[in-house]
Amino acid sequence: MPCKPLLRAPPIMGYMRISAYGKIFEAARNGTLDQYGGALTIEHLKLKGPFGRTLLHEAAQCGHLNHIPRHLITEENLSWRDNRGQTVVHLAAASGTLDHIGPISYKALTATDSYLVTPIHEAAANGTLNHVPIVAKTLETMTQRDRDGLTPLHMAALNGHLDKVPIAFLTQENLDILDKHGRSFLHLAAQRGCLQQVPKPLLTEANLNLPDRSGVTPRASALKNGQQPLLSPRAGLVMEVG
């Protein structure tokens, strides 16, 4: 039975306690918004639920933007922010569904939330950076830092997702960027036990022996975590850490 057309949206209070509007948020999360067909409008996409998130935010977080008519997704509403300052693009990047949006502007890719985190940081932290288009402008975003000085590569290393980072993003330039504690992304990769995901050309003596502000080197962290000679699956080469 076809769904009834949506009613005009009233102000919403609390945690979506009005059942009709709770259902539309559930549809956004479940990827069933297309059941509303032409009844879905921009005004409905503006509805806000928990944490100040709109229907677009919810659909993006769950990877279901492709169930929203493309003509309703605009540069303007992709920039809508939730209570943390995250845009729809932040959540689409995290869920690996930027391709559901179409061409994305440099401004949208570099938008920062309350913690200075960009959509590229989110993609790196969630292991979806391999879904981000590799273009010149995207490469530039790899040097942006959040409020702790972390770049997207730091985030990928911290969360064990360096194997999901396109090799074009793994450069000496990015390696030279240190966070507020003086750590390169190699420090975090060593702490996380994923140095084997780093291409051998970046695993030089100088890089492995670079101390952070506490005097700890990536080599020391690797040895502490029981990482003996490591085999890089990407390069097929052995890297000695001891």
CORHUKA-V682515 format. One record per pair of residues at least 4 apart in sequence whose ideal C-beta (glycine too) atoms are under 7 Angstrom apart, sorted by the first residue. I is the first residue (numbers start at 1). J is the second residue. Records with the same first field share a line. If there is no record, write none. Layout:
I = J / J
//
This chain:
3 = 35 / 36
5 = 39
6 = 24 / 36 / 39 / 40 / 44
7 = 20
9 = 43 / 44 / 47
12 = 16 / 18 / 21 / 47 / 48
15 = 50
16 = 21 / 22 / 25 / 49
18 = 22
19 = 23
21 = 25 / 47
22 = 26
23 = 27
24 = 28 / 44 / 55
25 = 29 / 49 / 55 / 58
26 = 30
27 = 32 / 33 / 35
28 = 33 / 55 / 58 / 59 / 64
29 = 58 / 62
31 = 62 / 64 / 67
32 = 67
33 = 40 / 59 / 67 / 68
34 = 67
36 = 40
40 = 44 / 69 / 72
42 = 46 / 72
44 = 55
45 = 54 / 55 / 56 / 72 / 77
46 = 54
47 = 54 / 55
48 = 52 / 53 / 54
49 = 53 / 58
51 = 82 / 83 / 84
52 = 82 / 83
53 = 57 / 58 / 82
54 = 80
55 = 59
56 = 60 / 77 / 80 / 88
57 = 61 / 82 / 88 / 91
58 = 62
59 = 64 / 65 / 67 / 68
60 = 65 / 88 / 91 / 92 / 95 / 97
61 = 91 / 95
62 = 95
63 = 95 / 96 / 97
65 = 73 / 92 / 97 / 100 / 101
66 = 100
68 = 72 / 73
73 = 77 / 78 / 101
74 = 78
75 = 79 / 105
77 = 88
78 = 87 / 88 / 89 / 101 / 108
79 = 87 / 108 / 111
80 = 87 / 88
81 = 85 / 86 / 87
82 = 86
84 = 113 / 114
85 = 113 / 114
86 = 90 / 91 / 113
87 = 108 / 111
88 = 92
89 = 93 / 104 / 108 / 109 / 111 / 119
90 = 94 / 113 / 119 / 122
91 = 95
92 = 97 / 98 / 100 / 101
93 = 98 / 119 / 120 / 122 / 123 / 128 / 132
94 = 122 / 123 / 126 / 128
95 = 128
96 = 128 / 131
98 = 104 / 131 / 132
99 = 131
104 = 108 / 109
106 = 110 / 137
107 = 111
109 = 118 / 119 / 120 / 138 / 141
110 = 118 / 141 / 144
111 = 118 / 119
112 = 116 / 117 / 118
113 = 117
115 = 146 / 147
116 = 145 / 146 / 147
117 = 121 / 122 / 146
118 = 141 / 144
119 = 123
120 = 124 / 132 / 141 / 142 / 152
121 = 125 / 146 / 152 / 155
122 = 126
123 = 128 / 129 / 131 / 132
124 = 129 / 152 / 153 / 155 / 156 / 161 / 165
125 = 155 / 159
127 = 161 / 164
128 = 164
129 = 152 / 156 / 164 / 165 / 166 / 169
130 = 164 / 166
132 = 138
133 = 138
134 = 138 / 166 / 168
136 = 140
139 = 168 / 169
142 = 151 / 152 / 153 / 169 / 174
143 = 151 / 174 / 177
144 = 151
145 = 149 / 150 / 151
146 = 150
148 = 179 / 180
149 = 179 / 180
150 = 154 / 155 / 179
151 = 174 / 177
152 = 156
153 = 157 / 165 / 169 / 174 / 185
154 = 158 / 179 / 185 / 188
155 = 159
156 = 161 / 162 / 165
157 = 162 / 185 / 188 / 189 / 192 / 194
158 = 188 / 192
160 = 192 / 194
161 = 165
162 = 189 / 194 / 197 / 198
163 = 197
165 = 169 / 170
167 = 199 / 234
169 = 174
170 = 174 / 198 / 199 / 202
171 = 175
172 = 176 / 202
175 = 184 / 185 / 186 / 202 / 207
178 = 182 / 183 / 184
179 = 183
181 = 212 / 213
182 = 212 / 213
183 = 187 / 188 / 212
184 = 210
185 = 189
186 = 190 / 198 / 207 / 208 / 218
187 = 191 / 212 / 218 / 221
188 = 192
189 = 194 / 195 / 197 / 198
190 = 195 / 218 / 221 / 222 / 225
191 = 221 / 225
193 = 225 / 227
195 = 222 / 227 / 230 / 241
196 = 230 / 231 / 232 / 233
198 = 202 / 203 / 232
199 = 232 / 234 / 235
200 = 232 / 235 / 237 / 239
202 = 207
203 = 207 / 208 / 239
204 = 208
205 = 209
206 = 210
208 = 217 / 218 / 219 / 241
209 = 217 / 219
210 = 217
211 = 215 / 216 / 217
212 = 216
216 = 220 / 221
218 = 222
219 = 223 / 241
220 = 224
221 = 225
222 = 227 / 241
223 = 227 / 241 / 242
227 = 241
228 = 242
229 = 238 / 239 / 240 / 241
230 = 239 / 241
231 = 238
232 = 236 / 237 / 239
//
